[in-house]
């Protein structure tokens, strides 16, 4: 299943400055990565394309791509799966790359600057939002796969969910909208799970 930050349309920022939300999402996923046990690395995840190992390696890639975009490079030059990280170093590598991503976007002027992302030209602020979205969705994948708490900060997740519903149409899905059809949320599902459901994820 294609990650959330695959091809989102140009849109206004749902969060005036998404960097605090991005930090919250990165910190949450960092704690999840640190909680993965070695025997879980081959387990499946709700993201059909990845087991736990490859999901962690993709998460490293998402942070690296955020750095590349901030620095004016091409995110597509970075492989979808970061195979250069050993299994026992995945959590540490993710924490390091997350810090690099936050540092790369520390300049306020970056938010209004036009940047190149895999799906086109948008503002830096929109790019940070998109990577916040992808981080939350894949964090939910990782949490569900490894039996960890699967709800991120509800304020952040709710804001991203509202924006995702505006940015990603319910139909059609597939092709230029590279997501499976939305899944009806379970009763009592929190905003992170409902965000994942909107991108076609199910437990």
Backbone as CSV, one residue per row, in Angstrom:
resi,resn,N_x,N_y,N_z,CA_x,CA_y,CA_z,C_x,C_y,C_z
1,UNK,0.837,-1.181,0.000,0.000,0.000,0.000,0.876,1.237,0.000
2,UNK,0.568,2.184,-0.834,1.388,3.377,-0.973,1.304,4.232,0.276
3,UNK,2.428,4.781,0.774,2.414,5.628,1.953,1.572,6.881,1.731
4,UNK,1.179,7.519,2.830,0.302,8.674,2.743,0.916,9.800,1.953
5,UNK,2.212,9.980,2.059,2.846,11.091,1.350,3.216,10.703,-0.072
6,UNK,2.366,9.936,-0.716,2.664,9.512,-2.076,2.410,10.607,-3.075
7,UNK,1.136,11.028,-3.272,0.836,12.081,-4.243,-0.334,12.912,-3.737
8,UNK,-0.080,13.731,-2.770,-1.133,14.604,-2.274,-1.207,15.854,-3.142
9,UNK,-2.401,16.379,-3.386,-2.526,17.596,-4.184,-2.033,18.811,-3.415
10,UNK,-1.788,19.880,-4.156,-1.438,21.143,-3.533,-2.595,21.590,-2.667
11,UNK,-2.299,22.005,-1.432,-3.361,22.375,-0.515,-2.813,23.349,0.506
12,UNK,-3.710,24.051,1.166,-3.273,24.932,2.234,-2.935,24.109,3.466
13,UNK,-2.040,24.627,4.279,-1.620,23.888,5.460,-2.756,23.772,6.469
14,UNK,-3.071,22.560,6.956,-4.092,22.419,7.985,-3.555,22.887,9.337
15,UNK,-2.253,22.930,9.502,-1.610,23.367,10.732,-0.699,24.514,10.321
16,UNK,-0.856,25.727,10.905,-0.053,26.866,10.442,1.438,26.562,10.361
17,UNK,1.964,25.921,11.369,3.357,25.468,11.352,3.328,24.016,11.774
18,UNK,3.522,23.124,10.822,3.387,21.691,11.092,4.573,21.106,11.834
19,UNK,5.628,21.882,12.038,6.840,21.303,12.647,6.629,20.756,14.056
20,UNK,5.867,21.423,14.928,5.609,20.796,16.230,4.868,19.461,16.100
21,UNK,3.910,19.400,15.189,3.206,18.142,14.957,4.149,17.083,14.397
22,UNK,5.034,17.513,13.503,6.003,16.572,12.933,6.909,16.025,14.029
23,UNK,7.364,16.895,14.924,8.201,16.437,16.034,7.453,15.410,16.887
24,UNK,6.196,15.705,17.173,5.398,14.777,17.973,5.271,13.426,17.276
25,UNK,5.007,13.444,15.979,4.869,12.197,15.220,6.179,11.429,15.190
26,UNK,7.286,12.124,14.937,8.600,11.466,14.899,8.950,10.866,16.253
27,UNK,8.689,11.604,17.320,8.993,11.086,18.659,8.168,9.845,18.964
28,UNK,6.898,9.883,18.563,6.028,8.724,18.800,6.552,7.501,18.054
29,UNK,6.865,7.661,16.788,7.368,6.523,16.015,8.725,6.070,16.533
30,UNK,9.546,7.013,16.983,10.824,6.623,17.567,10.645,5.725,18.769
31,UNK,9.659,6.033,19.610,9.412,5.181,20.780,8.882,3.811,20.362
32,UNK,8.058,3.782,19.318,7.573,2.495,18.811,8.716,1.655,18.245
33,UNK,9.595,2.301,17.479,10.732,1.576,16.893,11.604,0.966,17.984
34,UNK,11.802,1.732,19.059,12.624,1.231,20.158,11.969,0.054,20.873
35,UNK,10.633,-0.065,20.738,9.918,-1.150,21.407,9.758,-2.412,20.584
36,UNK,10.269,-2.427,19.360,10.158,-3.613,18.510,11.147,-4.675,18.979
37,UNK,10.661,-5.894,19.147,11.522,-7.011,19.547,12.096,-7.695,18.302
38,UNK,13.303,-8.232,18.384,13.923,-8.855,17.209,13.053,-9.912,16.548
39,UNK,12.326,-10.674,17.347,11.518,-11.746,16.774,10.296,-11.218,16.024
40,UNK,10.018,-9.926,16.121,8.875,-9.345,15.423,9.213,-8.819,14.032
41,UNK,10.481,-8.788,13.675,10.889,-8.115,12.450,10.298,-8.726,11.185
42,UNK,9.997,-9.997,11.218,9.424,-10.651,10.033,7.906,-10.708,10.065
43,UNK,7.292,-10.116,11.070,5.830,-10.146,11.184,5.186,-9.229,10.135
44,UNK,3.969,-9.559,9.689,3.271,-8.699,8.728,2.777,-7.422,9.405
45,UNK,2.475,-6.426,8.580,1.905,-5.168,9.067,0.634,-4.864,8.284
46,UNK,-0.174,-3.906,8.746,-1.362,-3.531,7.962,-1.032,-2.929,6.606
47,UNK,0.206,-2.491,6.404,0.646,-2.008,5.095,1.100,-3.216,4.284
48,UNK,0.342,-3.549,3.246,0.562,-4.806,2.540,1.977,-4.949,1.984
49,UNK,2.633,-3.838,1.687,3.946,-3.895,1.051,5.074,-4.270,2.006
50,UNK,4.842,-4.145,3.319,5.958,-4.233,4.261,5.696,-5.199,5.401
51,UNK,6.753,-5.941,5.779,6.752,-6.565,7.097,7.366,-5.548,8.059
52,UNK,7.532,-5.907,9.322,8.024,-4.946,10.310,9.412,-4.443,9.941
53,UNK,10.268,-5.331,9.503,11.641,-4.943,9.146,11.647,-3.905,8.018
54,UNK,10.935,-4.217,6.932,10.958,-3.293,5.797,10.184,-2.010,6.107
55,UNK,9.182,-2.088,6.971,8.485,-0.872,7.387,9.440,0.051,8.143
56,UNK,10.219,-0.502,9.067,11.204,0.308,9.786,12.217,0.911,8.821
57,UNK,12.644,0.148,7.859,13.608,0.668,6.882,12.971,1.739,6.001
58,UNK,11.685,1.597,5.718,11.003,2.643,4.961,10.844,3.907,5.810
59,UNK,10.579,3.744,7.090,10.463,4.902,7.958,11.779,5.677,8.022
60,UNK,12.896,4.972,8.030,14.198,5.650,7.952,14.262,6.461,6.659
61,UNK,13.792,5.859,5.571,13.780,6.558,4.286,12.925,7.822,4.337
62,UNK,11.747,7.761,4.967,10.876,8.936,4.983,11.572,10.113,5.663
63,UNK,12.308,9.853,6.739,13.039,10.936,7.408,14.174,11.437,6.523
64,UNK,14.864,10.528,5.870,15.948,10.933,4.970,15.412,11.764,3.806
65,UNK,14.254,11.393,3.292,13.674,12.155,2.186,13.252,13.552,2.644
66,UNK,12.758,13.660,3.869,12.410,14.981,4.391,13.644,15.877,4.458
67,UNK,14.779,15.304,4.827,16.036,16.066,4.849,16.412,16.492,3.438
68,UNK,16.349,15.557,2.498,16.737,15.853,1.120,15.891,16.987,0.544
69,UNK,14.595,16.965,0.818,13.707,18.010,0.301,14.086,19.361,0.889
70,UNK,14.333,19.394,2.187,14.707,20.655,2.835,16.011,21.206,2.274
71,UNK,16.892,20.315,1.889,18.204,20.738,1.381,18.209,20.977,-0.124
72,UNK,17.045,20.890,-0.763,16.950,21.154,-2.188,17.304,19.984,-3.073
73,UNK,17.429,18.801,-2.496,17.747,17.613,-3.284,16.494,16.895,-3.741
74,UNK,16.692,15.718,-4.301,15.581,14.916,-4.793,15.304,13.761,-3.837
75,UNK,14.085,13.713,-3.322,13.704,12.613,-2.449,13.770,11.279,-3.176
76,UNK,13.519,11.308,-4.482,13.481,10.058,-5.245,14.869,9.447,-5.429
77,UNK,15.920,10.205,-5.103,17.266,9.640,-5.145,17.520,8.701,-3.969
78,UNK,16.634,8.721,-2.996,16.784,7.884,-1.805,15.878,6.671,-1.949
79,UNK,16.423,5.469,-1.868,15.606,4.270,-2.072,14.427,4.200,-1.110
80,UNK,13.340,3.617,-1.573,12.144,3.480,-0.747,12.430,2.722,0.539
81,UNK,13.306,1.740,0.454,13.707,0.940,1.619,15.182,1.196,1.881
82,UNK,15.512,1.650,3.080,16.910,1.915,3.432,17.573,0.618,3.869
83,UNK,18.186,-0.061,2.928,18.769,-1.380,3.192,20.158,-1.293,3.818
84,UNK,20.672,-0.088,4.008,22.022,0.057,4.559,22.045,0.015,6.084
85,UNK,20.901,-0.209,6.709,20.815,-0.215,8.168,20.635,-1.653,8.650
86,UNK,21.486,-2.080,9.551,21.379,-3.429,10.121,20.158,-3.524,11.028
87,UNK,19.637,-4.718,11.175,18.432,-4.915,11.985,18.584,-4.320,13.382
88,UNK,19.724,-4.570,14.018,19.884,-4.133,15.407,20.077,-2.622,15.529
89,UNK,20.269,-1.940,14.412,20.477,-0.491,14.428,19.252,0.297,13.954
90,UNK,18.152,-0.372,13.650,17.027,0.315,13.031,16.442,1.415,13.914
91,UNK,16.232,1.134,15.192,15.649,2.147,16.076,16.595,3.329,16.241
92,UNK,17.879,3.043,16.409,18.862,4.118,16.558,18.954,4.949,15.289
93,UNK,18.978,4.277,14.147,19.059,4.994,12.872,17.842,5.882,12.678
94,UNK,16.669,5.385,13.038,15.467,6.200,12.885,15.543,7.448,13.764
95,UNK,15.971,7.283,15.008,16.084,8.436,15.903,17.062,9.464,15.350
96,UNK,18.166,8.993,14.802,19.163,9.903,14.237,18.619,10.643,13.021
97,UNK,17.936,9.917,12.138,17.398,10.546,10.936,16.237,11.482,11.279
98,UNK,15.475,11.146,12.294,14.396,12.034,12.724,14.958,13.361,13.216
99,UNK,16.027,13.306,13.979,16.663,14.537,14.449,17.184,15.361,13.275
100,UNK,17.790,14.691,12.303,18.280,15.388,11.116,17.134,16.072,10.380
101,UNK,15.999,15.393,10.298,14.850,15.970,9.605,14.356,17.225,10.314
102,UNK,14.258,17.166,11.618,13.811,18.342,12.370,14.804,19.485,12.228
103,UNK,16.077,19.165,12.295,17.104,20.205,12.135,17.037,20.827,10.735
104,UNK,16.783,19.987,9.728,16.761,20.469,8.348,15.634,21.469,8.109
105,UNK,14.560,21.357,8.883,13.407,22.237,8.714,13.327,23.311,9.794
106,UNK,14.427,23.578,10.471,14.400,24.508,11.603,14.279,25.970,11.184
107,UNK,14.647,26.293,9.958,14.582,27.663,9.472,13.137,28.020,9.117
108,UNK,12.587,29.025,9.781,11.193,29.409,9.526,10.939,29.738,8.064
109,UNK,11.942,30.294,7.393,11.760,30.689,5.998,11.461,29.499,5.095
110,UNK,11.836,28.298,5.529,11.592,27.106,4.713,10.110,26.833,4.522
111,UNK,9.284,27.280,5.450,7.865,26.951,5.377,7.182,27.585,4.168
112,UNK,7.630,28.771,3.797,7.026,29.460,2.652,7.750,29.183,1.342
113,UNK,8.933,28.609,1.426,9.715,28.339,0.219,9.063,27.224,-0.596
114,UNK,9.223,27.297,-1.915,8.727,26.233,-2.785,9.764,25.130,-2.849
115,UNK,9.321,23.897,-2.669,10.226,22.753,-2.670,9.699,21.691,-3.628
116,UNK,10.579,20.776,-3.999,10.200,19.675,-4.886,10.031,18.401,-4.073
117,UNK,8.861,17.818,-4.173,8.557,16.552,-3.511,8.247,15.519,-4.592
118,UNK,8.154,14.235,-4.232,7.928,13.225,-5.270,6.666,13.430,-6.095
119,UNK,5.705,14.205,-5.577,4.467,14.386,-6.319,4.302,15.794,-6.883
120,UNK,5.352,16.605,-6.870,5.254,17.917,-7.507,5.966,19.014,-6.743
121,UNK,5.539,20.268,-6.972,6.089,21.445,-6.311,5.056,21.988,-5.325
122,UNK,5.449,22.128,-4.074,4.568,22.640,-3.035,5.402,23.504,-2.098
123,UNK,4.782,24.092,-1.104,5.544,24.861,-0.134,6.200,23.925,0.883
124,UNK,7.224,24.444,1.529,7.873,23.661,2.576,6.916,23.285,3.685
125,UNK,6.028,24.214,4.045,5.059,23.906,5.089,4.160,22.749,4.715
126,UNK,3.755,22.689,3.455,2.935,21.569,2.985,3.724,20.263,2.995
127,UNK,5.005,20.346,2.673,5.843,19.140,2.694,5.969,18.593,4.107
128,UNK,6.149,19.483,5.082,6.240,19.023,6.473,4.932,18.365,6.883
129,UNK,3.809,18.978,6.483,2.527,18.348,6.791,2.436,16.943,6.190
130,UNK,2.827,16.812,4.929,2.718,15.515,4.256,3.552,14.456,4.958
131,UNK,4.748,14.822,5.396,5.593,13.837,6.077,5.107,13.565,7.492
132,UNK,4.424,14.523,8.091,3.759,14.247,9.366,2.681,13.193,9.167
133,UNK,1.923,13.339,8.097,0.866,12.380,7.779,1.428,10.980,7.561
134,UNK,2.457,10.910,6.738,3.038,9.593,6.457,3.597,8.957,7.718
135,UNK,4.220,9.776,8.555,4.788,9.262,9.794,3.702,8.692,10.697
136,UNK,2.586,9.396,10.815,1.500,8.902,11.660,0.902,7.608,11.129
137,UNK,0.654,7.557,9.829,0.030,6.360,9.262,0.953,5.153,9.414
138,UNK,2.217,5.321,9.077,3.130,4.190,9.219,3.433,3.886,10.682
139,UNK,3.333,4.891,11.545,3.448,4.611,12.974,2.324,3.714,13.445
140,UNK,1.115,3.997,12.949,-0.019,3.131,13.294,0.227,1.716,12.776
141,UNK,0.716,1.591,11.553,1.062,0.272,11.010,2.002,-0.465,11.953
142,UNK,3.052,0.230,12.386,4.073,-0.391,13.223,3.511,-0.773,14.581
143,UNK,2.717,0.113,15.171,2.145,-0.167,16.479,1.223,-1.375,16.445
144,UNK,0.347,-1.431,15.442,-0.578,-2.550,15.325,0.186,-3.855,15.111
145,UNK,1.199,-3.813,14.269,1.965,-5.020,13.953,2.725,-5.557,15.148
146,UNK,3.125,-4.677,16.062,3.985,-5.089,17.174,3.289,-5.046,18.528
147,UNK,1.981,-4.818,18.526,1.216,-4.866,19.768,1.486,-3.709,20.710
148,UNK,1.827,-2.551,20.156,2.088,-1.381,20.986,0.909,-0.399,20.885
149,UNK,0.840,0.572,21.809,-0.254,1.543,21.749,-0.302,2.238,20.389
150,UNK,-1.462,2.210,19.751,-1.541,2.610,18.340,-2.155,3.985,18.123
151,UNK,-2.323,4.778,19.175,-2.826,6.134,19.018,-1.731,7.139,19.354
152,UNK,-1.453,8.025,18.405,-0.532,9.124,18.635,-1.266,10.236,19.382
153,UNK,-0.600,11.361,19.572,-1.228,12.510,20.209,-2.544,12.813,19.492
154,UNK,-3.685,12.794,20.204,-4.973,12.931,19.514,-5.185,14.277,18.842
155,UNK,-4.627,15.339,19.395,-4.790,16.651,18.774,-4.098,16.693,17.412
156,UNK,-2.885,16.155,17.365,-2.137,16.108,16.110,-2.845,15.189,15.111
157,UNK,-3.211,14.000,15.557,-3.834,13.032,14.654,-5.159,13.549,14.108
158,UNK,-5.936,14.232,14.939,-7.232,14.751,14.484,-7.039,15.826,13.422
159,UNK,-6.052,16.705,13.624,-5.797,17.757,12.635,-5.371,17.164,11.304
160,UNK,-4.528,16.147,11.344,-4.070,15.515,10.112,-5.210,14.747,9.446
161,UNK,-6.057,14.127,10.237,-7.208,13.410,9.683,-8.142,14.359,8.926
162,UNK,-8.428,15.501,9.508,-9.296,16.485,8.845,-8.704,16.878,7.491
163,UNK,-7.399,17.134,7.492,-6.747,17.537,6.245,-6.718,16.403,5.237
164,UNK,-6.497,15.177,5.702,-6.448,14.035,4.789,-7.786,13.831,4.090
165,UNK,-8.864,14.056,4.813,-10.185,13.902,4.196,-10.423,14.942,3.107
166,UNK,-9.810,16.121,3.275,-9.920,17.141,2.236,-9.020,16.826,1.047
167,UNK,-7.837,16.294,1.337,-6.826,16.130,0.297,-6.993,14.851,-0.510
168,UNK,-7.502,13.801,0.115,-7.592,12.494,-0.539,-9.064,12.154,-0.737
169,UNK,-9.559,12.141,-1.962,-10.980,11.858,-2.181,-11.333,10.430,-1.800
170,UNK,-12.560,10.248,-1.377,-13.026,8.897,-1.040,-13.057,8.009,-2.270
171,UNK,-13.341,8.624,-3.415,-13.307,7.902,-4.685,-13.045,8.897,-5.811
172,UNK,-12.416,8.493,-6.870,-11.886,7.143,-7.060,-10.602,6.939,-6.266
173,UNK,-10.246,5.704,-6.062,-8.962,5.341,-5.487,-8.216,4.469,-6.492
174,UNK,-6.890,4.525,-6.424,-6.064,3.830,-7.399,-5.580,4.806,-8.453
175,UNK,-4.566,4.422,-9.206,-4.028,5.297,-10.243,-3.378,6.522,-9.631
176,UNK,-3.888,7.704,-9.987,-3.324,8.942,-9.476,-3.663,9.184,-8.009
177,UNK,-4.590,8.406,-7.471,-4.905,8.476,-6.038,-4.531,7.126,-5.446
178,UNK,-3.254,6.942,-5.124,-2.721,5.600,-4.867,-3.007,5.066,-3.473
179,UNK,-4.305,4.902,-3.192,-4.727,4.370,-1.911,-5.855,3.377,-2.141
180,UNK,-5.976,2.420,-1.226,-7.124,1.522,-1.255,-8.366,2.290,-0.800
181,UNK,-9.561,1.765,-1.079,-10.780,2.445,-0.626,-10.781,2.638,0.890
182,UNK,-11.402,3.703,1.375,-11.476,3.912,2.821,-12.136,2.733,3.532
183,UNK,-11.701,2.524,4.759,-12.240,1.462,5.599,-13.135,2.108,6.660
184,UNK,-14.301,1.531,6.896,-15.172,2.049,7.953,-14.502,1.836,9.310
185,UNK,-14.344,2.900,10.094,-13.681,2.756,11.395,-14.470,1.861,12.340
186,UNK,-13.758,1.177,13.200,-14.392,0.387,14.246,-15.015,1.331,15.273
187,UNK,-16.053,0.891,15.967,-16.631,1.734,17.014,-15.553,2.144,18.029
188,UNK,-15.516,3.421,18.335,-14.558,3.890,19.329,-13.153,4.086,18.807
189,UNK,-12.920,3.946,17.495,-11.576,4.117,16.943,-11.096,5.546,17.177
190,UNK,-9.827,5.682,17.548,-9.250,6.992,17.763,-8.860,7.656,16.464
191,UNK,-8.403,8.915,16.518,-8.100,9.642,15.282,-6.950,9.060,14.481
192,UNK,-5.972,8.448,15.127,-4.868,7.860,14.367,-5.361,6.661,13.564
193,UNK,-6.166,5.833,14.201,-6.719,4.681,13.482,-7.652,5.139,12.370
194,UNK,-8.448,6.173,12.617,-9.352,6.666,11.582,-8.579,7.273,10.418
195,UNK,-7.436,7.889,10.705,-6.565,8.370,9.639,-6.053,7.204,8.804
196,UNK,-5.596,6.155,9.477,-5.142,4.962,8.765,-6.284,4.354,7.950
197,UNK,-7.476,4.297,8.536,-8.634,3.767,7.810,-8.914,4.578,6.545
198,UNK,-8.755,5.900,6.622,-9.032,6.740,5.455,-8.071,6.429,4.306
199,UNK,-6.881,5.965,4.630,-5.913,5.612,3.589,-6.047,4.141,3.178
200,UNK,-7.093,3.472,3.678,-7.356,2.103,3.253,-6.788,1.034,4.161
201,UNK,-6.255,1.436,5.294,-5.690,0.446,6.224,-6.789,-0.177,7.076
202,UNK,-6.568,-1.429,7.424,-7.416,-2.103,8.401,-6.521,-2.973,9.280
203,UNK,-6.979,-3.265,10.465,-6.214,-4.128,11.365,-6.165,-5.542,10.837
